[in-house]
Amino acid sequence: MLPVSNPIPEATLVGRIWRPDVGPALVRIDGETVVDITSASLPTMHALLEAPNPAATARAAPGDAVATLAELASASTDDAGEDTLRLLSPADLQAIKACGVTFAASMVERVIEEQAAGDLDRAAAIREKVGAVIGESLSGLEPGSAKAAEVKAVLQGEGLWSQYLEVGIGPDAEVFTKGQPMSSVGWGAAVGLHPISKWNNPEPEIVLAVSSRGTICGATLGNDVNLRDVEGRSALLLGKAKDNNASCAIGPFLRLFDEGFGLDDIRRAELTMRVEGADDGFVLDGHSSMAQISRDPADLVRQTCGRHHQYPDGFFLFLGTLFAPVEDRDAPGQGFTHHVGDVVTISEPAIGELRNVVRLSTDCPEWRFGTAALMRNLSERGLL
């Protein structure tokens, strides 16, 4: 559940909720109270993040108490109606971008997916072969370095070079579009799996909120739902594997950078994740340590935006994950895959807890409220 008592009272926490008969609202968390700070000067999360000092702006904004955290938590369920009180993703107008293959362990699993061509039954044997050649040799390797080039030559000689290793230890990071603006879901909502997938998993990640100026304004949590069989068949299916109805969850709130929280806290963040099966009692615990990331978060932001690419509405950036589950669930040697009904909980002490239920994307609520709908709503409320 969403904590009914704020676990990080010193944090500057902001987010978005749906208010019945009103629409999306920008909120600040004051203790255990959810305060609506939406105004003509702060109609959206985008407007807040474009302020010179978002944390100070959010703290100073006047507002009205609309609910307690406990009330918001009880209302934010995967079967909540369209016009009911509930948490939304903190992102609104921003592009939803993601970085892949930023950790050595997950890098190896991507190679296995590619070698197996998405076939779950072949993964165990290929994992053994790849592990015998690569082992832990990629840990601590600086992408784009001379040492990385030497490792690349060795792997090519063994016939194991991969496009995933190229973006993992080469000079250029993988940055892709995870979802469209307004498409991500928030805490409590269902996350969706495309029905064609039989091998998939959650990906617990830190997500940075970045302004149009390229300034990192804060951080939250994300679930970059991954279809391993679809992407494993061909990297050209990345869009189909990553961007589906409700396949991107972000939240619960955005912790803004201020005098007590900044990028160094992200660099040492420790994420935990639990998957609890509704139909089989299966429990999977995972962990992702940002200390083991191969590329610095600031470098990933620089590779995403700059003179080569601008984001006038800003962007939210998934930083990648160390988590790549191999624990058998359904049969020996088949590793982990989701069951419908799984509850996924991603936690980080300084940021909060993101909780979602797994459904098929075809069973999740259809995405209908996009950017045009938001602009109409704000205009009708006299906020534009």
C-alpha positions in Angstrom: 0.0 0.0 0.0 0.9 3.6 -0.4 2.3 4.6 3.1 -0.5 6.4 5.1 2.3 8.1 6.9 4.9 10.0 4.8 8.1 7.9 5.2 10.3 10.9 4.1 8.7 14.0 5.7 11.8 16.1 4.9 11.3 15.5 1.1 9.7 17.9 -1.3 7.2 15.6 -2.9 5.0 16.5 -5.8 2.7 14.5 -8.1 -0.5 14.4 -10.0 -3.9 13.1 -9.1 -7.3 12.9 -10.8 -10.0 14.9 -9.0 -13.6 13.8 -9.8 -15.5 16.4 -11.8 -12.3 18.4 -12.1 -9.6 16.5 -13.9 -5.8 16.3 -13.4 -4.4 18.3 -10.6 -0.8 19.1 -9.5 -0.3 18.2 -5.8 2.2 18.6 -3.0 2.5 16.3 -0.1 2.4 18.1 3.3 3.0 15.4 5.9 0.0 13.1 5.4 -2.0 15.6 3.5 -2.4 15.9 -0.3 -2.6 19.5 -1.3 -3.8 20.7 -4.7 -1.4 23.5 -5.9 -2.8 23.8 -9.4 -3.1 27.4 -10.6 -2.8 29.5 -13.7 0.9 29.8 -13.1 1.3 26.1 -12.2 -1.3 24.2 -14.4 1.0 21.2 -15.1 4.0 19.3 -13.8 5.8 20.7 -16.9 5.2 24.3 -15.7 6.6 23.4 -12.2 9.7 21.8 -13.6 10.4 24.8 -15.9 10.6 27.1 -12.8 14.1 28.3 -11.9 13.8 26.4 -8.6 11.1 23.8 -8.7 11.4 22.7 -5.1 11.2 26.3 -3.7 8.3 27.0 -6.1 6.4 23.9 -5.0 6.9 24.6 -1.3 5.8 28.2 -1.7 2.7 27.5 -3.8 -0.7 28.1 -2.1 -3.1 25.2 -2.3 -6.1 23.4 -0.9 -6.1 20.1 1.0 -8.1 17.5 -1.0 -7.3 14.2 0.7 -5.1 12.3 3.1 -2.5 9.8 1.8 -4.6 7.0 3.3 -7.7 8.2 1.3 -5.7 8.6 -1.9 -4.2 5.1 -1.4 -7.6 3.4 -0.8 -9.0 5.1 -3.9 -6.1 4.3 -6.3 -6.9 0.8 -7.5 -6.4 -0.9 -10.8 -10.2 -1.0 -11.3 -10.9 2.6 -10.3 -13.3 4.4 -12.6 -12.3 7.1 -15.1 -13.7 9.9 -12.9 -12.7 8.8 -9.4 -10.0 10.1 -7.1 -6.7 8.4 -7.8 -3.0 8.8 -8.3 -1.7 9.6 -11.7 1.8 9.3 -13.1 3.7 12.5 -12.1 4.7 13.0 -15.8 2.3 15.0 -18.0 3.6 16.8 -21.1 7.1 15.3 -20.9 8.5 12.7 -23.4 9.0 9.3 -21.7 12.5 8.2 -22.6 14.5 5.2 -21.3 18.1 3.9 -21.3 18.8 0.3 -21.8 21.7 -2.0 -21.0 23.2 0.3 -18.4 24.2 -2.5 -16.0 26.7 -5.4 -16.7 24.4 -8.1 -15.3 21.4 -7.1 -17.4 23.7 -6.6 -20.4 24.5 -10.3 -20.3 20.8 -11.2 -20.1 20.1 -9.1 -23.2 22.8 -11.1 -25.0 21.1 -14.3 -23.9 17.7 -13.0 -25.2 19.3 -12.3 -28.6 21.2 -15.6 -28.8 17.9 -17.4 -27.8 15.9 -15.4 -30.4 13.3 -15.0 -27.8 12.9 -18.7 -27.1 12.5 -19.2 -23.3 13.3 -22.9 -23.6 16.8 -22.2 -25.0 17.8 -19.5 -22.5 19.3 -21.8 -19.8 21.8 -23.5 -22.1 22.8 -20.2 -23.7 23.2 -18.5 -20.3 25.7 -21.2 -19.3 27.7 -20.8 -22.5 27.7 -17.0 -22.4 28.6 -17.0 -18.7 31.6 -19.3 -19.3 33.1 -16.7 -21.8 32.0 -13.4 -20.2 31.7 -14.3 -16.5 32.1 -11.1 -14.5 34.6 -9.5 -16.9 32.1 -6.7 -17.8 31.7 -5.5 -14.2 33.4 -2.1 -13.7 34.2 -1.7 -17.4 34.0 1.9 -18.5 31.9 2.2 -21.7 33.9 3.5 -24.6 37.3 3.0 -22.9 40.3 1.2 -24.4 39.7 -1.7 -22.1 36.1 -2.0 -23.4 37.5 -2.1 -26.9 39.8 -5.0 -25.9 36.8 -6.9 -24.4 34.9 -6.3 -27.6 37.6 -7.9 -29.6 37.7 -11.0 -27.4 33.9 -11.4 -27.6 33.9 -11.0 -31.3 36.6 -13.7 -31.5 34.3 -16.0 -29.6 31.3 -15.2 -31.8 29.4 -13.6 -28.9 29.5 -10.0 -30.0 26.0 -8.4 -29.8 24.2 -5.2 -30.4 23.4 -5.2 -26.7 27.1 -5.3 -25.8 27.7 -2.5 -28.3 25.4 -0.1 -26.4 26.5 -1.6 -23.0 30.3 -1.0 -23.3 30.6 1.1 -26.5 30.7 4.9 -26.5 27.0 5.5 -27.2 24.2 4.7 -24.7 20.9 3.2 -25.8 18.2 5.8 -25.4 14.7 4.9 -26.7 11.2 6.2 -26.4 9.4 4.1 -23.7 6.0 5.8 -24.1 4.2 8.8 -25.4 3.5 11.9 -23.3 0.5 11.3 -21.0 0.6 7.5 -21.6 2.3 6.4 -18.3 0.2 5.1 -15.4 0.6 5.8 -11.7 0.7 4.0 -8.4 -2.1 1.4 -8.0 -3.0 1.2 -11.7 -2.6 -2.0 -13.7 0.5 -2.4 -15.8 0.0 -4.1 -19.2 1.6 -7.1 -21.0 1.0 -7.5 -24.7 -0.9 -10.7 -25.1 1.6 -12.2 -27.6 4.3 -12.3 -24.9 5.1 -15.5 -23.0 8.5 -14.4 -21.5 8.5 -11.0 -19.7 9.4 -9.3 -16.5 9.2 -6.0 -14.5 12.2 -3.6 -14.6 12.6 -1.5 -11.4 14.3 1.7 -12.2 15.1 5.2 -11.1 13.4 7.8 -13.3 14.8 11.3 -13.6 12.6 14.4 -14.3 14.5 16.7 -16.7 13.5 20.2 -17.8 13.6 21.6 -21.3 17.0 23.2 -20.3 18.4 19.8 -19.6 18.4 20.4 -15.8 17.7 17.4 -13.7 14.9 18.5 -11.3 14.1 15.4 -9.3 13.6 11.6 -9.3 10.9 9.0 -8.9 10.5 5.3 -9.5 9.5 3.4 -12.7 8.5 0.0 -14.0 9.8 -0.4 -17.5 7.8 -3.5 -18.3 9.8 -5.7 -20.6 8.8 -8.4 -23.1 11.9 -10.5 -23.3 10.7 -12.8 -26.1 9.5 -10.0 -28.3 12.7 -8.0 -28.1 14.8 -11.1 -28.2 13.4 -12.1 -31.6 14.6 -8.8 -33.1 15.8 -5.5 -31.7 13.6 -3.9 -34.4 10.7 -5.0 -32.3 11.8 -2.8 -29.4 8.8 -0.5 -29.9 6.4 -3.4 -29.7 8.2 -4.8 -26.7 8.3 -1.6 -24.8 5.4 0.7 -25.7 2.0 -0.8 -25.2 -1.2 0.1 -23.3 -0.3 0.7 -19.6 3.2 -0.7 -20.1 4.9 2.2 -18.3 4.4 2.9 -14.6 5.9 6.0 -12.9 5.5 7.2 -9.3 4.2 7.5 -6.7 5.5 11.0 -6.4 8.4 13.0 -7.8 11.0 14.0 -5.2 12.4 17.3 -6.2 16.1 18.1 -5.8 16.7 20.5 -3.0 19.2 21.2 -0.3 18.7 17.8 1.2 18.4 15.6 -1.9 20.3 15.6 -5.2 22.1 13.6 -7.9 24.6 12.1 -5.5 21.7 10.4 -3.6 20.6 8.9 -6.9 24.1 7.6 -7.6 23.9 5.6 -4.4 20.3 4.6 -4.5 19.3 1.0 -3.6 16.1 -0.3 -5.2 14.3 -3.4 -4.0 11.5 -5.1 -5.8 9.0 -7.8 -4.9 6.7 -9.8 -7.2 3.9 -11.6 -5.5 1.9 -14.1 -7.5 -1.9 -14.0 -7.1 -2.5 -17.5 -8.5 0.5 -19.5 -7.4 1.8 -17.9 -4.2 5.1 -17.3 -6.0 7.4 -14.6 -4.5 10.4 -13.1 -6.2 12.6 -10.6 -4.5 15.0 -8.4 -6.5 17.5 -5.7 -6.0 19.1 -3.0 -8.2 22.1 -0.9 -6.9 22.8 2.3 -8.7 26.4 2.0 -7.5 26.8 -0.7 -10.2 25.5 1.4 -13.1 28.0 1.5 -16.0 27.2 5.0 -17.1 26.7 8.0 -14.8 23.1 9.4 -14.7 24.3 12.9 -15.8 26.0 11.4 -18.8 22.8 9.6 -19.8 21.0 12.9 -19.6 23.6 14.5 -21.8 23.4 11.7 -24.3 19.6 12.2 -24.4 19.4 16.0 -24.9 21.7 18.8 -26.0 22.4 20.5 -29.3 21.7 17.3 -31.1 18.2 16.9 -29.7 15.9 19.3 -27.8 12.9 18.5 -25.6 10.9 21.7 -25.3 8.5 20.0 -22.8 11.2 18.2 -20.9 11.4 14.5 -20.4 11.3 11.7 -17.8 14.3 9.3 -18.2 14.4 5.7 -17.0 18.0 4.9 -16.1 18.0 1.2 -16.6 18.1 -1.7 -14.2 20.5 -4.3 -12.7 17.5 -6.6 -12.3 17.2 -9.5 -14.7 15.4 -12.5 -13.1 16.4 -16.0 -13.9 14.7 -17.8 -11.0 12.5 -20.7 -12.3 8.8 -20.2 -11.8 6.8 -22.5 -14.0 9.3 -25.2 -15.0 13.0 -26.0 -14.5 15.3 -24.1 -16.8 12.6 -21.6 -17.9 13.4 -18.8 -15.5 10.9 -16.1 -14.5 7.9 -14.8 -16.4 4.9 -12.8 -15.2 1.4 -14.3 -14.4 -1.6 -12.1 -14.7 -2.5 -10.8 -11.3 1.1 -10.4 -10.1 1.6 -7.5 -7.7 4.9 -5.7 -8.3 6.3 -3.4 -5.6 9.4 -1.3 -6.3 10.9 0.6 -3.3 13.7 3.0 -2.6 14.0 4.6 0.9 14.7 8.1 -0.2 12.0 8.1 -3.0 9.1 5.9 -2.0 7.2 2.9 -3.2 5.6 2.1 -6.6 3.0 -0.6 -6.6 1.1 -2.0 -9.6 -0.9 -5.1 -10.6 0.0 -7.0 -13.8 -2.8 -7.4 -16.4 -2.8 -8.0 -20.2 -2.6 -4.7 -22.0 -5.9 -5.5 -23.7 -7.5 -5.8 -20.3 -6.1 -2.5 -18.9 -8.2 0.7 -19.3 -7.8 2.2 -22.7 -5.6 5.3 -22.9 -8.0 8.1 -23.8 -6.8 11.2 -22.0 -3.9 12.6 -24.0 -2.3 15.9 -24.5 -5.2 17.4 -26.4 -7.7 16.4 -23.7 -5.4 17.9 -21.1 -5.3 21.2 -23.0 -9.1 21.3 -23.3 -9.6 20.5 -19.7 -7.2 23.2 -18.5 -8.7 25.7 -20.8 -12.2 24.9 -19.5 -10.9 25.4 -16.0 -9.4 28.8 -16.9 -5.9 27.7 -16.3 -4.5 28.5 -19.8 
